[in-house]
Amino acid sequence: MTTLLAGPGGRTPGGRRAAAHPGRYRGLWNASPLTYLTLVVALALSVFPIYWMIIVATRTNSVVADVPPPLLPGGHGGDNVGRLFDNPEAYFAKGLLNSAIASAAVTVSTVFFASLAGFAFAKLRFRGKNGLLLTIIATMMIPVQMGIIPLYMIMVKLGWQNHLQAVIVPFLVTGFGVFMMRQYADQAVPDELIEAARVDGCTTFGIYWRVVLPALRPAAGVLGLFTFMQTWNEFMWPLAVLSPDNPTVQLSINNLANAYFKDYTLMFAGTSVAILPLLVVFIVFGRQIIGGIMEGAVKA
């Protein structure tokens, strides 16, 4: 780690001189032309469908089946987005707002409760800890589809059908998040650091908030990113509990696809607008992930 962080003159950020074996790590930075070619081809195959979707969203339906496909944007992007928000069957603006509220609430809650539970399972001693952890892991083995009917019956009993809390409350914490944060906390937080905080007079929650949570920032960023993307892209459960006039963004796009005449430019415009929040969240959480990793690397 010291050699990898060495700066100009072979010195590390802490001022120590790096090890005198530069050739040992040369393979980490040099790659063959075949590697670059493979990466470029994989990138093109991954990006082109999204790029083509955005291009079609700026054109008319007449270019959807063109071969070769159009590669330059047209001049109808603004009109298509305007028609998208004005469409009386899509409720697209309301779908964006509902998805933003649900995704943000689920993400914040999952990161908080999963990191809190992960800290408890990794560093605290209490009766029944192993049994509870096994129970949480067992919940990950149950297919989501098996729980839809009983969960829907609970939502009906509570009177939450067609209400946004029906897509928020059941997913405020996940077994995967607890297990992931437990594994990371077990490795990233030294026991000596917790004992030192106890000696300084920190309460258990104070240790979590001031010591453990900052150390869990990289894992929390990954979990937050995955949770937001999963909640934003969720389709089956909102379709079961929400009505077409109170949709999430995925249901709004589905309402466009269910029309008698499929307006592909409208559907692609809706999909293009729907992925913008995901890009913003990815940039924000990506910076947190990289920042936490680099901070840990420098400390090491």
N, C-alpha and C positions, 0 to 999 in steps of 0.2 A: 504494500500500500504506500509505503514511504517513497519508493522509486517512482510509482505512477504519478504521485503528486509533486514531483520535483519540478522546480521552475528553472529559469535561465541560470546557467552556471552550475547546474546540478544540485541546487539547494531546494529544500522543501519549504512550504509556507512557514514552518516553525523555525527556520534558519539552520536546520541540520543538513549536512551534506548527504546527497543520495548515494546509494550503493553503486560501486563502479562496475556494473555489469549491464551496460545499455543494450547489448545485443540480445540479452535474455528476453526482453519484452518487445523486441522489434516486431514479432509476429502479431502482436495485439493491434498494430496500427497499419501494417501493410496488407493489402488484399490483392488477389489476382484479378486480371481483367474479367475472367469468367464469373467471379463473385459479383463484380459490379454489373455485368450484363444480366445475371440472374435477378439481382435486386431491381434493376430498371424494368425488366419484363414483368416481374411480379407487381411492381408499383403501377405500371401502365394497365395491367389487367384489373387491378383493384380500383383505380381511380376513374377509368374510362366510363363505366356505367353511370357513375355519379355525374361526371362531366356531361355525358350525353343527356341525362335527365335534365340538368340545368339548362342546356342548350335548347332542348325541346320546349322547356317551360317559357322560353322567350320567343317562341315561334307559333305557328298555327298547326292545326291537326293534320294538314296536308303533308307534313314532312315526317310524320311518325314512322311510316313504312318505307322511307327513302333508302335506297342502297346505291352508293355508300351513304352512311348517315351524315347529316350536317355537322360541321365542326366549329362553326362560328355562330355567335349569338345573333338573334334577330331583334326586331324592334317592337315586339309585342309583350315584353316582360311586364311592364307596368300595367298594361291593360289586363293581362291574365291574372296578376295579383289582385287588381281591383275587382275583377269578376269573382275571384275566389272569396274575398271578404264580403262581397255583396250577395253571394249565393244563399238563398233562403233555406236550402236544405242542408247545408254543411255546418252552419253555426261555427265557422272556423275561428273567429276571434274568441268566442267563449271556450272553444276547445283548447286553444293555446293557453288561456288563462287558467282553466281547470288543470291542465297538465303541469303548468308551472307551479301552481300551488301544491298539488299532490306530490310532485317529484321533489320539490324543495323540502316539504314537511317530512316525507319519508326518509330523505337523505340525511337531514340533520338529526332526526330521531334515531335512525339506524347507527350512524357514526357514534353518537353520544352513548346510547345504551349498549352497543356492541363493545365499544372500548372500555366502558365501565365494567361490564360483565367479564370481558377478557382480562382486565387487570385483576379482578377478584379471583377468577379461576387460575390465573398464572402465579399470583404472588401472595394471596391470602390463604389462611388455613381455617377451614370450617367443616363441620360435620356434613357428610353427604356430598362433598364437592365432586368426587369422581362419578358418582351416580348421576348427579345433575348434568355433568358434562356429557356423559354417554347418552342421556335422554335428549339433549340438544342435538348431538350428532345424529341420533336416530331420526329426528325430524327431517333431516336433509335427505333421507332415503325414501321418503314418502312422495310420490308424484303429485305435482300441484293439481292435476286434473281430478284426483281422488277427493280433494278437499273442497271442490267448488260447490257441490250440492249442499253439504252440511253448512258451509260458510254462508251460502246464499240464504238458507233457512234462518240462520242467526240474524242476518241483516234484515230479513223481513220481520222477524220477531221484534227487533229493536226499532223498526220503522225507519231504517236508513236507506231503503231502496230508493234509487234516483237521487241520492244525496252524496256529496263529494267525500264525506267522511267514510263512506263505504269502501272507497278505494285507497284510503289513507290508513285507518286504524288497524286493519288486519296485517299490515306490513311495516309497523313501526320498528320492529326489530326482527332479525333473521338469524337462524341457526348458523348459516355460513358466516355471517359477519362476526358473531361471537367466537366461533372456532378460529377464524382467521386472526382476530385481534388477540386471542389468547395465545396462539402460537407465536405471534410477533412480539407480544409483551414478554413472553418467557425468555426470549433471546435478546431483546433490545434493552431491557431495563434490569440493571444489576441489583441483586438483593442488597448489596452494601449501600447503594444510593437510597433505597427505601428506608433502611435502618438509620442512615444519617438524617433523613428527613424526620423520622420519628424522634430521634434524639433532640432535634431542633424544636420539637413541640408541634409538628404538623398533625392534624387529624387525618383519618383515613381518606376522606374526600379531598382534603387539602393536598395529600400526597398524589392522589389521582390527578387533580387539576393542575398542580404546579410542577410535578415531576414526571408523572407517567404520560399524560396526554401530549406534552411537547415531544417526548421521545417516540410516540406512536404516530407522529405526523405523516411520514411516508405511507404507512399502512392505512391510516385514516383517509389519505388522499385517494389511494387506490379503491378502497371500499366505497367512498363517497362517489367516485366516478362511476363505478359499476352499478351502484344503487340508483343513481340518477338516470343513467341510460336505461336500466331495466324498467324502472317505473315509467319513464317517458315513453318507452316503446311498448308497454303492456297493452294488450288488446283484448284477450279473452275475458279477464275478470271485469273490466269496465263495460264490455259488451253485455255481460250478464246482469249487472246491477244498475247501469245508467240507461236513460232513455235517449233517443236520437236528438232531442232538443236540449239535452244537458250533457254533451259529450266531452271526452278527452280529444286530443288532437288526432290520435289514431282513428277514433270513431268518426271524426269529421272527414278524414280522408276516405274512410270506408263508405260514408254516405255519398261521397262523390262517385265512388266506384260502383255503387248500387243503382245509379240513375239509369233510366231507359236508354239514353244516349251517353256513351262513355266519352267524356271530353278529356282526352289524355293530357292536353296542355294544362288544363285546370288541375288534374290530379298531380302532375309533375310539379306544377307551381306550388301546390300545397305541400308536397313532400320536400321541396327545396326550402320552403320557409320553415318547415318543421325541424329540419336538421340544423338550422342556425343556432338555436339554444344549446344543442349538444356540442357544437364546435366551441362555443364560448365556455361551457362548463369544462370541456376537455382542456382548453388552454389554461383556465384557472387552476384546476386540480393538477394538471401536468406540471405547472410551475411549483406547486406545493410538493409534489412527489420528488421532482428533481432537486429542489432546494433542500428537502430533508435528507435525501441520499448524499448530496454533496457535503452537507453540514456534518453528517456522520462520518464521511470519508476523511474530512479534514481533521476531525477530532481523533480518528484512529491513527 
